[in-house]
Amino acid sequence: MGSMHKFVCLNCVTIYIKHFGGEMDTIGKITRVSIFVDYDNFAISYCKKHNIKEDDISIWDNLCELFTAYYQTHFINNTFEVVDHIGTYLCVGLSEYLCKEERVIKQRFQSLDRKKGFIIKYGGRVGSYRDKAGNFKLGKEKGVDAEIICQMLMGAFLDHYDACILMSDDSDYLPVVNRVQGYFGKKVIQAGFKKSKLREHSYAHIPLELANKDLIISDLKQ
């Protein structure tokens, strides 16, 4: 059997095989995909759609695999391209001085940090309170979208990903989506629950309004 040499071109992220006869054949392309999660924006819509409490959200263990499979099935139109999940950046807001409920939230995500491809980032939160019935209500997040925007821009500038999935319906991300796609030539896939300007400006979208509680869309499975 003839000898062969394998190498990876990091700039174009294309794998080649050099055969004994000197011919160079392209046999595969790796598309690197990152996922960015605006936690509050996702959780509020998800809980409202499925009529559940935030504590009952249980999709995190399978999120990366589901979205990677969806990208492979819906956004790749050839037989030689392979999706590689680079990382999932989830950002959640927490107050400077954590109350009991926020400590529970932080513990939940600390168990995910650096596991299953997750990297957890923290923004701020202000105005948490208890209503007249004594139920705790989280205040408004601060700095979460800015943190995600920075991560998206830094990853695009450093060429860490070829495409990214943005889990949010927030129009505040419009400028970074336009820059990442127009200037850096990356693809942004918006994953959200409704039609929006953000969805319109993205390369493509994942319609979470059609997904079940496990984030399975009818044809999501491979």
C-alpha positions in Angstrom: 0.0 0.0 0.0 1.4 3.4 -1.1 2.5 5.8 1.6 0.6 8.9 2.3 1.0 12.1 4.3 -1.8 13.9 6.1 -1.7 17.5 7.1 -4.3 20.2 8.1 -4.2 23.7 6.7 -5.3 25.8 9.7 -6.1 28.9 7.6 -8.7 27.3 5.4 -9.5 24.5 7.8 -9.4 21.9 5.0 -7.9 18.4 5.3 -5.8 17.1 2.5 -4.3 13.7 1.7 -1.1 13.5 -0.4 -0.9 10.2 -2.2 2.4 8.5 -3.3 1.9 9.7 -6.8 2.0 13.3 -5.8 -1.7 14.1 -6.4 -3.5 16.3 -3.9 -7.1 15.5 -3.2 -9.5 17.4 -0.9 -11.3 14.8 1.2 -13.0 17.0 3.8 -13.7 20.4 5.3 -14.2 21.2 8.9 -16.7 24.0 9.8 -16.1 25.3 13.3 -19.2 26.3 15.1 -19.5 28.2 18.3 -22.8 28.8 20.3 -23.6 31.9 22.2 -26.5 31.8 24.7 -28.2 34.9 26.2 -29.6 33.0 29.2 -32.4 35.3 30.3 -33.6 36.0 26.8 -33.8 32.3 26.0 -35.1 31.2 29.4 -38.0 33.7 29.5 -39.3 32.7 26.1 -38.7 29.0 26.7 -40.5 28.9 30.0 -43.4 30.9 28.6 -43.8 28.6 25.6 -43.7 25.3 27.6 -45.4 26.7 30.8 -42.6 25.6 33.1 -40.4 27.2 35.8 -36.9 28.2 35.2 -35.6 25.5 37.6 -37.2 22.9 35.3 -35.1 23.7 32.2 -33.2 20.6 31.5 -31.9 21.0 27.9 -28.3 21.9 28.7 -26.7 18.4 28.6 -27.9 17.9 25.0 -27.8 21.4 23.6 -24.4 21.3 21.9 -25.1 18.0 20.2 -28.6 19.0 19.1 -27.5 22.3 17.5 -24.4 20.7 15.9 -26.7 18.0 14.3 -29.1 20.7 13.2 -26.3 22.7 11.5 -25.0 19.6 9.8 -28.4 18.6 8.5 -29.8 22.0 7.4 -26.9 24.3 6.5 -24.4 21.9 4.8 -25.2 20.9 1.2 -22.4 18.4 0.5 -21.1 15.1 1.7 -17.5 16.1 2.6 -18.0 18.9 5.1 -18.0 18.1 8.9 -19.2 20.3 11.8 -16.9 20.8 14.8 -18.4 22.3 17.9 -15.8 24.8 19.3 -17.6 25.9 22.4 -20.8 27.1 23.9 -20.6 30.5 25.7 -23.5 30.9 28.1 -23.9 34.3 29.8 -26.2 34.9 32.8 -26.6 38.0 35.0 -26.0 37.9 38.7 -26.1 40.5 41.4 -23.0 41.7 43.1 -24.2 40.3 46.4 -25.9 37.0 45.6 -29.2 36.1 47.2 -30.2 32.5 47.9 -32.0 32.1 44.6 -29.0 33.5 42.6 -26.6 31.2 44.5 -28.8 28.3 43.2 -28.5 29.7 39.7 -24.7 30.0 39.9 -24.3 26.5 41.3 -26.4 25.1 38.4 -24.1 26.7 35.9 -20.8 26.0 37.7 -21.6 22.4 37.3 -21.7 23.0 33.5 -18.6 25.2 33.2 -15.8 23.6 31.2 -18.0 20.5 30.8 -19.8 19.4 27.6 -18.2 22.3 25.8 -19.7 25.0 28.0 -17.9 28.2 29.0 -20.0 30.2 31.5 -19.7 34.0 31.7 -21.4 36.3 34.2 -22.9 39.7 33.7 -24.6 41.9 36.3 -28.1 42.1 37.6 -30.0 44.9 39.4 -33.4 45.3 41.0 -34.2 41.8 42.2 -37.2 41.8 44.7 -39.9 39.8 46.3 -43.5 40.4 45.3 -46.5 40.8 47.7 -46.9 37.0 47.9 -43.2 36.6 48.9 -42.1 35.1 45.6 -38.6 36.1 44.5 -38.3 38.0 41.2 -35.0 38.4 39.5 -34.1 41.9 38.4 -32.9 43.0 35.0 -29.7 41.7 33.6 -26.9 44.2 32.9 -23.9 43.7 30.7 -24.9 40.2 29.4 -25.4 41.3 25.8 -22.2 43.3 25.9 -20.3 40.2 27.2 -21.7 38.1 24.4 -21.0 40.8 21.8 -17.4 40.9 22.9 -17.0 37.1 22.7 -18.6 37.1 19.3 -16.3 39.8 17.9 -13.2 38.4 19.6 -13.9 34.9 18.2 -14.4 36.3 14.7 -11.3 38.5 14.9 -9.1 35.6 16.1 -10.8 33.3 13.6 -11.9 30.9 16.3 -15.1 29.9 14.4 -16.5 29.8 10.9 -20.1 30.1 12.0 -21.9 30.7 15.2 -25.4 30.1 16.6 -26.8 33.0 18.6 -29.6 32.0 21.1 -31.5 35.2 21.4 -34.3 37.3 19.9 -32.8 40.6 21.2 -32.4 43.2 18.5 -29.4 44.7 20.4 -27.3 42.0 18.7 -28.1 43.4 15.2 -24.9 45.5 15.0 -22.6 42.6 16.0 -24.4 40.2 13.6 -23.9 42.6 10.8 -20.2 43.2 11.6 -19.4 39.5 12.1 -21.0 38.6 8.8 -20.1 41.6 6.7 -16.6 42.3 7.9 -15.3 39.0 9.1 -17.2 36.8 6.7 -18.7 34.5 9.3 -22.2 33.0 9.3 -24.6 33.8 12.1 -27.5 31.4 12.8 -30.1 32.9 15.0 -32.0 30.5 17.3 -35.1 32.1 18.7 -38.8 31.9 19.2 -40.2 34.5 16.9 -39.8 36.4 13.6 -37.6 39.5 14.2 -35.1 41.9 12.7 -32.3 39.8 14.2 -33.6 36.7 12.4 -34.0 38.6 9.1 -30.4 39.9 9.2 -28.8 36.5 10.1 -27.5 34.0 7.6 -30.2 31.5 8.7 -32.2 30.6 11.7 -33.3 27.8 14.0 -37.1 28.2 14.7 -37.3 27.3 18.4 -41.0 28.2 18.3 -41.5 24.9 16.4 -39.4 22.9 18.9 -40.7 20.7 21.7 -39.6 20.9 25.3 -36.4 19.0 24.5 -35.6 21.5 21.7 -36.4 18.8 19.1 -37.8 20.1 15.9 -39.5 17.4 13.9 -36.6 16.9 11.5 -33.8 17.8 14.0 -32.6 14.3 14.6 -30.1 13.0 12.1 
